[in-house]
Amino acid sequence: MKKIKYYFNTHTLRFDKVEVPLRVRLLQLFGFIAASIITGVIIVVVLFQYIDSPKEKLLRQQNEIYKENYSVLSAQLKQLELQMSELENRDNEVYRSIFESSPIPDSARVKEMEAKKEVRLVQNLSNSELLSNMIGQLNNLSLRMAYQTTSFVEINSMVKNKEKLLKAIPSIQPVSNKNLNRIAGSFGYRIDPLYKDIRFHQGLDFTAPVGTPIYATADGVVQIAGFNTDGYGNKVVINHGYGYQTLYGHMVRVKAKVGQAIKRGEVIGYIGNTGKSTGPHCHYEVIKRSIKVDPVYYFYNDLTPAQFDRLLKAAAANKQSLD
């Protein structure tokens, strides 16, 4: 039953029924509806903000598990990367140094970019980004392991060929020099005997009478043998492999032949005065990977430490070359 309201009319001194205008009723209805909607929105926002649905709870739990697993895998990856770096350093600094081999460049091993802070990374990445990041790290590690495996296969081959390598490295003097008094011109900038200016002398000069035997300083194959117009006169160039070559110049007569296999200590020619030369001598060069290096450091097979020290001082004292 509808409740009817009355009010006391002071003019008529009686009770009259309260009549609510339609406009007021509509405003009241609109206000009620608006308040209900706002209240509902607030309730929904609060519920979604602080209370998870069963599906959201499940997804959140799975996400936490993924993050924990990612942290564990990241720690394992870090450990593997440390071990891989140690192997790479040992490969470059120990194994390849022993076998006179160039280190593998870091670019070939696909080195990691700079290290990331994993905790912050995990917090900011989505599941797909976490998976993509992990796959990328595993791919990089796989490539580095593949290159390292190739390197160890190569080193294994070097071990098998160690004896050949040692025979291929120049290690004796090209001329008999027991008294260590036959070096007349050393490696480096010296006074040119013909032009009388400072020029770079690319080898060592050994003086001796014409016809004194010249010996191959390591095993190899004769590459050049005969007269040349490059200033060396009669010369012999031997390719020893493993990046090594030796050159012997100014011979009076060449004994070796192009293509001939030569053993260390074998006579390849005889001292003379041919080409750009001011006296009988053997100009001797050691070339390592296309770069001419000081031959004085390649006489360790036939010298004691004391003799090597004497030879080193004698070579440094000779400022004038014979070619």
C-alpha positions as CSV (number, residue, x, y, z in Angstrom):
1,M,0.0,0.0,0.0
2,K,1.4,3.3,-1.1
3,K,2.3,5.6,1.8
4,I,0.6,9.0,1.6
5,K,2.2,12.1,3.1
6,Y,0.2,15.1,4.5
7,Y,1.3,18.5,5.7
8,F,-0.6,21.2,7.8
9,N,-1.7,24.1,5.8
10,T,-1.6,27.2,8.0
11,H,-3.8,29.2,5.6
12,T,-6.7,26.7,5.5
13,L,-5.9,25.3,9.0
14,R,-6.2,21.7,7.8
15,F,-4.1,18.8,6.6
16,D,-3.5,18.6,2.8
17,K,-1.9,15.8,0.9
18,V,1.7,16.3,-0.3
19,E,1.9,16.4,-4.1
20,V,5.4,15.8,-5.6
21,P,5.9,17.4,-9.0
22,L,6.9,15.1,-11.9
23,R,10.1,17.0,-12.5
24,V,11.3,16.4,-9.0
25,R,10.4,12.7,-9.3
26,L,12.4,12.4,-12.5
27,L,15.4,14.1,-10.8
28,Q,15.2,11.8,-7.9
29,L,15.1,8.8,-10.2
30,F,18.0,10.0,-12.2
31,G,20.1,10.7,-9.1
32,F,19.3,7.2,-7.8
33,I,20.4,5.5,-11.0
34,A,23.6,7.7,-11.2
35,A,24.5,6.9,-7.7
36,S,24.0,3.1,-8.3
37,I,26.2,3.2,-11.4
38,I,29.0,5.0,-9.7
39,T,28.8,2.7,-6.7
40,G,28.9,-0.3,-9.0
41,V,31.9,1.0,-10.9
42,I,33.8,1.7,-7.7
43,I,33.1,-1.9,-6.4
44,V,34.2,-3.4,-9.7
45,V,37.5,-1.4,-9.8
46,V,38.2,-2.4,-6.2
47,L,37.5,-6.0,-6.9
48,F,39.7,-6.1,-10.1
49,Q,42.5,-4.2,-8.3
50,Y,42.8,-6.2,-5.2
51,I,41.0,-9.5,-5.8
52,D,42.1,-11.9,-8.6
53,S,39.8,-14.1,-10.5
54,P,40.5,-17.8,-10.4
55,K,42.0,-17.6,-14.0
56,E,44.2,-14.6,-13.1
57,K,45.4,-16.4,-9.9
58,L,46.4,-19.4,-12.1
59,L,48.2,-17.2,-14.6
60,R,50.0,-15.3,-11.9
61,Q,51.2,-18.6,-10.3
62,Q,52.4,-19.8,-13.7
63,N,54.2,-16.5,-14.3
64,E,56.0,-16.8,-10.9
65,I,57.1,-20.4,-11.8
66,Y,58.4,-19.2,-15.1
67,K,60.4,-16.4,-13.4
68,E,61.9,-18.8,-10.9
69,N,62.8,-21.3,-13.7
70,Y,64.3,-18.5,-15.7
71,S,66.4,-17.4,-12.8
72,V,67.7,-20.9,-12.3
73,L,68.5,-21.3,-16.1
74,S,70.2,-17.9,-16.1
75,A,72.5,-18.9,-13.3
76,Q,73.3,-22.1,-15.1
77,L,74.0,-20.1,-18.3
78,K,76.3,-17.8,-16.5
79,Q,78.2,-20.7,-15.1
80,L,78.5,-22.2,-18.6
81,E,79.6,-18.9,-20.1
82,L,82.3,-18.6,-17.4
83,Q,83.6,-22.1,-18.3
84,M,83.4,-21.2,-22.0
85,S,85.4,-18.0,-21.5
86,E,88.0,-19.9,-19.6
87,L,88.3,-22.4,-22.4
88,E,88.5,-19.6,-25.0
89,N,91.3,-17.9,-23.0
90,R,93.2,-21.1,-22.5
91,D,92.8,-21.8,-26.2
92,N,94.1,-18.4,-27.3
93,E,96.8,-17.8,-24.6
94,V,98.1,-21.3,-24.0
95,Y,97.4,-23.9,-26.7
96,R,97.7,-21.7,-29.7
97,S,100.8,-19.9,-28.3
98,I,102.5,-23.3,-28.0
99,F,101.8,-24.2,-31.6
100,E,102.6,-20.7,-33.0
101,S,99.0,-20.3,-34.2
102,S,96.9,-17.2,-34.4
103,P,94.1,-16.9,-31.8
104,I,90.5,-17.2,-33.0
105,P,89.0,-13.7,-33.2
106,D,86.2,-12.9,-30.6
107,S,83.9,-12.0,-33.4
108,A,84.1,-15.6,-34.8
109,R,83.0,-16.9,-31.4
110,V,80.0,-14.6,-31.3
111,K,80.9,-13.1,-28.0
112,E,78.0,-12.0,-25.8
113,M,77.1,-8.3,-25.9
114,E,77.5,-6.7,-22.5
115,A,76.2,-8.5,-19.4
116,K,72.6,-7.7,-18.3
117,K,71.3,-7.4,-14.7
118,E,69.2,-10.5,-14.7
119,V,67.0,-9.6,-11.7
120,R,65.7,-6.4,-13.3
121,L,65.4,-8.1,-16.6
122,V,63.2,-10.8,-15.3
123,Q,60.9,-8.4,-13.5
124,N,60.3,-6.3,-16.7
125,L,60.0,-9.0,-19.4
126,S,56.8,-10.8,-20.4
127,N,56.8,-14.6,-20.7
128,S,57.4,-14.5,-24.5
129,E,60.2,-12.0,-24.0
130,L,61.8,-14.2,-21.3
131,L,61.6,-17.2,-23.7
132,S,63.0,-15.2,-26.6
133,N,65.9,-13.9,-24.4
134,M,66.7,-17.4,-23.2
135,I,66.7,-18.8,-26.7
136,G,69.0,-16.0,-27.8
137,Q,71.5,-16.7,-25.0
138,L,71.4,-20.5,-25.8
139,N,72.0,-19.8,-29.5
140,N,75.0,-17.6,-28.7
141,L,76.4,-20.2,-26.4
142,S,75.8,-23.0,-28.9
143,L,77.7,-21.0,-31.6
144,R,80.6,-20.3,-29.3
145,M,80.8,-24.0,-28.4
146,A,80.7,-25.0,-32.0
147,Y,83.6,-22.7,-32.8
148,Q,85.5,-23.9,-29.7
149,T,85.0,-27.6,-30.8
150,T,86.4,-26.7,-34.3
151,S,89.3,-25.0,-32.6
152,F,90.1,-28.1,-30.4
153,V,89.9,-30.3,-33.5
154,E,92.5,-28.0,-35.1
155,I,94.6,-28.0,-32.0
156,N,94.4,-31.8,-31.9
157,S,95.8,-31.8,-35.5
158,M,98.5,-29.4,-34.4
159,V,99.5,-31.9,-31.6
160,K,99.8,-34.7,-34.1
161,N,102.0,-32.4,-36.3
162,K,104.0,-30.9,-33.4
163,E,107.2,-32.7,-34.6
164,K,106.8,-31.3,-38.1
165,L,106.1,-27.9,-36.7
166,L,109.3,-27.9,-34.6
167,K,111.3,-29.0,-37.7
168,A,109.7,-26.2,-39.7
169,I,110.7,-23.4,-37.3
170,P,114.1,-21.8,-38.1
171,S,116.4,-22.5,-35.2
172,I,120.1,-22.6,-36.3
173,Q,122.5,-20.1,-37.9
174,P,122.8,-20.4,-41.7
175,V,126.6,-20.3,-41.5
176,S,129.0,-22.1,-39.2
177,N,129.7,-19.5,-36.5
178,K,131.3,-21.2,-33.5
179,N,133.3,-18.2,-32.5
180,L,130.2,-15.9,-32.9
181,N,132.3,-13.3,-34.8
182,R,130.7,-13.5,-38.2
183,I,127.8,-11.2,-37.8
184,A,128.5,-7.9,-39.7
185,G,125.1,-6.3,-40.0
186,S,122.1,-6.7,-37.8
187,F,118.3,-6.3,-38.1
188,G,116.9,-2.8,-38.0
189,Y,117.8,0.7,-39.2
190,R,121.4,0.7,-40.4
191,I,123.8,2.8,-42.6
192,D,123.5,1.6,-46.2
193,P,127.0,0.8,-47.5
194,L,126.3,2.1,-51.0
195,Y,123.9,5.0,-50.5
196,K,125.3,6.0,-47.1
197,D,121.9,6.9,-45.6
198,I,119.8,5.3,-42.9
199,R,117.8,2.4,-44.2
200,F,116.0,-0.6,-42.7
201,H,118.1,-3.7,-42.9
202,Q,115.6,-6.7,-43.0
203,G,118.0,-9.5,-41.9
204,L,121.4,-10.5,-40.6
205,D,124.7,-10.5,-42.5
206,F,127.1,-13.3,-41.9
207,T,130.6,-12.7,-43.2
208,A,132.8,-15.7,-44.4
209,P,135.1,-16.5,-47.3
210,V,133.7,-17.1,-50.7
211,G,132.6,-20.7,-51.1
212,T,131.7,-21.2,-47.4
213,P,128.6,-23.5,-47.2
214,I,125.2,-22.0,-46.3
215,Y,122.8,-24.3,-44.5
216,A,119.0,-24.4,-44.4
217,T,117.8,-23.4,-40.9
218,A,114.7,-25.6,-40.9
219,D,112.9,-28.2,-43.0
220,G,110.9,-26.9,-46.0
221,V,110.5,-26.8,-49.7
222,V,112.6,-24.5,-52.0
223,Q,110.5,-21.7,-53.4
224,I,113.1,-19.6,-55.2
225,A,116.6,-20.6,-56.3
226,G,118.8,-18.6,-58.6
227,F,119.8,-15.1,-59.6
228,N,117.4,-12.2,-59.0
229,T,117.6,-8.5,-59.9
230,D,116.1,-7.4,-56.6
231,G,119.6,-6.8,-55.0
232,Y,120.0,-10.2,-53.4
233,G,121.9,-11.7,-56.4
234,N,121.9,-15.4,-56.2
235,K,119.4,-16.2,-53.6
236,V,117.3,-19.1,-52.1
237,V,113.9,-18.8,-50.5
238,I,112.6,-21.7,-48.5
239,N,108.9,-22.2,-47.5
240,H,108.8,-24.1,-44.2
241,G,105.1,-24.1,-43.8
242,Y,103.2,-22.9,-40.7
243,G,103.7,-19.4,-41.9
244,Y,107.5,-19.5,-41.9
245,Q,109.9,-18.6,-44.8
246,T,113.7,-18.0,-44.9
247,L,115.8,-16.1,-47.4
248,Y,119.5,-16.5,-48.1
249,G,121.2,-13.9,-50.4
250,H,124.4,-13.0,-52.3
251,M,125.5,-16.6,-53.0
252,V,128.3,-17.3,-55.4
253,R,126.6,-20.6,-56.3
254,V,123.2,-22.0,-55.6
255,K,123.0,-25.7,-54.9
256,A,119.2,-26.1,-54.1
257,K,116.6,-26.5,-56.8
258,V,113.1,-25.1,-56.9
259,G,110.6,-27.6,-55.5
260,Q,113.3,-29.5,-53.6
261,A,112.5,-30.8,-50.1
262,I,115.1,-29.5,-47.8
263,K,116.1,-30.7,-44.3
264,R,117.5,-28.5,-41.5
265,G,121.3,-28.4,-41.8
266,E,121.4,-29.3,-45.5
267,V,123.7,-27.2,-47.7
268,I,121.7,-25.0,-50.1
269,G,124.4,-22.8,-51.5
270,Y,127.7,-21.1,-50.9
271,I,128.7,-17.6,-49.7
272,G,129.5,-15.1,-52.4
273,N,129.3,-11.4,-53.3
274,T,126.6,-11.2,-55.9
275,G,123.9,-8.6,-56.2
276,K,123.9,-5.4,-54.1
277,S,126.8,-6.4,-51.9
278,T,130.1,-4.8,-50.7
279,G,131.8,-8.0,-49.6
280,P,131.4,-11.8,-49.3
281,H,128.6,-12.6,-46.9
282,C,125.2,-14.3,-46.5
283,H,122.2,-12.1,-46.0
284,Y,119.7,-14.1,-44.0
285,E,116.1,-13.2,-43.3
286,V,113.3,-14.9,-41.4
287,I,109.7,-14.2,-42.6
288,K,106.8,-15.1,-40.3
289,R,103.3,-14.8,-41.7
290,S,104.6,-12.4,-44.4
291,I,106.4,-10.2,-41.9
292,K,110.2,-10.0,-41.7
293,V,111.3,-10.6,-38.1
294,D,114.7,-10.4,-36.4
295,P,116.5,-13.7,-37.1
296,V,118.7,-13.4,-34.0
297,Y,115.8,-14.9,-32.0
298,Y,115.8,-18.0,-34.1
299,F,119.2,-19.6,-33.2
300,Y,118.1,-21.4,-30.0
301,N,119.0,-24.9,-31.2
302,D,122.8,-24.4,-31.6
303,L,123.5,-21.8,-28.9
304,T,123.8,-21.9,-25.1
305,P,122.2,-19.0,-23.1
306,A,125.6,-17.4,-22.7
307,Q,126.4,-17.7,-26.4
308,F,123.0,-16.3,-27.3
309,D,123.6,-13.3,-25.1
310,R,127.0,-12.7,-26.7
311,L,125.4,-13.0,-30.2
312,L,122.7,-10.6,-29.3
313,K,125.2,-8.0,-28.1
314,A,127.3,-8.5,-31.2
315,A,124.3,-8.0,-33.5
316,A,123.2,-4.9,-31.7
317,A,126.7,-3.4,-32.0
318,N,126.9,-3.7,-35.8
319,K,125.4,-0.6,-37.2
320,Q,126.8,-1.1,-40.8
321,S,125.4,-3.7,-43.2
322,L,127.1,-5.2,-46.2
323,D,124.1,-4.9,-48.5
